[in-house]
Amino acid sequence: MFRVALKFVWCSLVWLAVSLPLSAEWVSSNRSGDLAYFFFDSPAKVEIYDMAADEWLDPVLLPTKADEIVAAYADADGIYAVYGKSLYRYDLSGGNETFLYSSSLPVRWVATDGQLLIVSAVGTYAEGFTFTSLSKTNNSLLHTYSSGTYRQMGETKLVPERKEVIGVYSSSLYAFSYDDTGEIQNSVTRSASSPYPSEYWFYPDGRMAITNLGNLHEGNRNQLIGSYEMSPEEVDFRGSDVLVTLEGGAVHAYTNAGLESGAVSLSHAASVLHVEGDDVFAFGAQSSVDRGIVLTKIPFADLGDPQPEEPRDPAGLAYTPDEVFVGRDGIVHLFSRAHRCLFRWDPQTQTYLPSLNLDGAPWFVVYSSVLNRVYVSYQGGDIERASLYGDSLNQYSYVSTGQTNAQAMIAAKSYLIAMDQSSYSRMKSYNSSGTLVDQGFYGDSSPLYWDDSSEILFFNYSGGP
């Protein structure tokens, strides 16, 4: 699109270069709907690309102030720009300035989940850091979380799907949750395994993250559940489970089972990646071109056209199953936590059958031979079920146990028994419909064992079986 325009307006571009200085690298960028926003300080403006229409919109000019623009965000409700340490709101034409907030610390970013504005500010180690929430409805200040002195935080980002601000520092990931009132809670520390990642991108459902090292982490505990052979610099998703990455000067796409489906090398450096429909848009900063932005649009057809939400195909995939069981029909079921999938192998035909895609990052998979059913547990206490009859496999809600961290789970006759990981373990039994039948408290929880012949459940209790 740009090459065609340049042939006709070359003289006009020369005039623009004299009257309006070429843009330096953008200060910040974000996506809202089909629009990609790029904020510049010199000159103070917003460049907007409409990915659905595949065209640049007219730039929006912002006021020039003594302080530089250090962070900004835009959505359908307005433009939010931080000059120095002060946050202002503008309408979508850049007018109607409203002062919102002034921080005592240098601001790193401002973002919104659609209802709230969140501002991240980080000072020196002695000064600490803050997160501040504001109402988009009436522009009021709602809450400020302050770390106190002698605290530090590395890269942070807003994860609206989880209602969390995620921060990375040293060897740990920190999660600061917030509610609809804007109150930001103290962090929950989720340690990572060495080597330590410096960047996380959460899947659209917020239940799992991919890191810059290619590692997959469960969202609630940040526990390593698998890895891909990649080192992404930027990530976006096609649908809920197809990864698209920017790495090594190229755009890569992967099937939802983690196999690379294709790659396209870029002729320019890029740092922003967006998926829109059947295309990938890679944006790079380049001060010598009009708008200060260079763009490459790549059709998914050039990347192998991986489809989201399809049964994950294990053919050609190297993996080690976390659990294996044989169903009543002789089909071998292989649970891979890293691929969020129950692969199915037919020993008679020596072929894979359609897989059962599992939501999020499952923790336990348990098979009930009596019901020919599989139970899948997740961190947070949710358990789902799926019947293994035929090829039409679907996952349904079973029960929410209220157990924050399941440690063991087993099928016993037509019942399911689950044990949590509290300091004094609680065991619950449920019938086939998910109704609680009984519960009790036991110490030193461990793997559970059920003996069909005696109908006895075995587990460790205070150091002995």
Phi, psi and omega in degrees: 000316181291321183298322178295314182297322183298329181295333186258340187235029181302317181295321179296324179293325176297319179294319180296324181295333179278317186274335181228116185299146176298147185285140168284181180297143183297152181280316179204165182212148174207164176246142172218114185063231180271000187257137173252125183252139178228123185255133179238152177260329184227096357284161181286109184200170174235121172265138187230128176244127178268105185285331178290320179272349180058053180203154174279139173267167178298138179294151176256122180276136177250160180297148173265127181236172179297323177272149179280157170286122182250342179199152180197164179203150177219147171212192184293345182266345181158184180245135182237116185233137178255116173259116184064251178242010185248134181259131178236153176245140179228157171284178188288353174262000180089007181254189179054058181297134176228123175286134182248318193191148174231129182264150176275346182244159176300131182275134178265316179202162170231140181209169180221149174261009183106330180247323184241151167261135176240132179243128178253127179228134184227127177256205176286172179303322180289331183273331182083204182212163180222153167235130184235135178249143178225153178277130174284338183289312182236009176067013184279150174283127184258309186199147173233123172266127179241131181287340189086178183282161178057047173225149180221159179214138179273225181296135178230156175205156177272132177240088185301327181299335181251358187051053182220151163256122183258133178231145178242128176209132182055237185261010188230156171253135182245135181241119178253109182275156176218160180245185185292341178278352181093359180289126183257126185269162174299155189285154167253126182274131178234098184293150177249165178269150177286141359288147190273131178284158177245355182213141178233141171233122182274142174297159185305330179275357175076005186266353182207154181227150171250141183253173179291352175264359182085009181273144175261130182237137172293138191292318186285321184250355182061026181280136179294127180239356179166182180205153174245158178276081180201159174223073187292144173259337176205149186221142166217175186230143168261115187066215185265346191215007177261118182277137170233128186232158170248117181202139176060034178075019181217157172262128182242145173237148183230146173293167180288358172263358175097007177270137179293129180260340180174164179211147177230124178285145179261148177270002181213159175290145180221152179223354179235134184228128178225138174260131177220110179062237182261020183226157173242134180246123178247119183251138176227151178275132179207104189293340185277355181251164178301140181072345181079015185224134174246141189229138170235128177255127184238119175292145177298336177300331178278355181245020179087356176052052178294136184258137179278162175059017174272155174304128185291130185265116182276357181302125181080004183266128174270117181207157175245115182294144177276331176216147177224134173212158180252126180283174182298333181270007179087359178287133178272127180251130184236111181272123175243109180297321182297330182258004179050051190208150170250101178282151185228128185240129178262108182295334182291312182266352182058042180223158172280141173263169177307136184276162172256107175290133180256142180291143172056219181243090183293151182256314178234146169233126183231137181254136174252110180289331180296317182261355186050053187225148174247138176251138182234124180252151181231154174298136184108349173103356180282135174236131178242164184227158175209131176278144186253045177259121178070199184258354180272083185265129178222147181258133183232156176293139180244300180198151169252110190282340186078003178272121188288338186206089182296133179252331181208152181204140182208147174267133180228111187055236179262014182252161172240133178243129181233142180234135180271183185242037176284173182296333176229100199296143179249131180247136180230145175241142183230147176276185188296338180267358178094010179278134179294127181259316183201163176204158178198168181248134182219151181265163174050059182296154183206183173304145182261146179228130180244131178253114184296320185295318181265347183056047179239138176262127179251141175195163179283139177222113179052046173092354180221161181287000000 
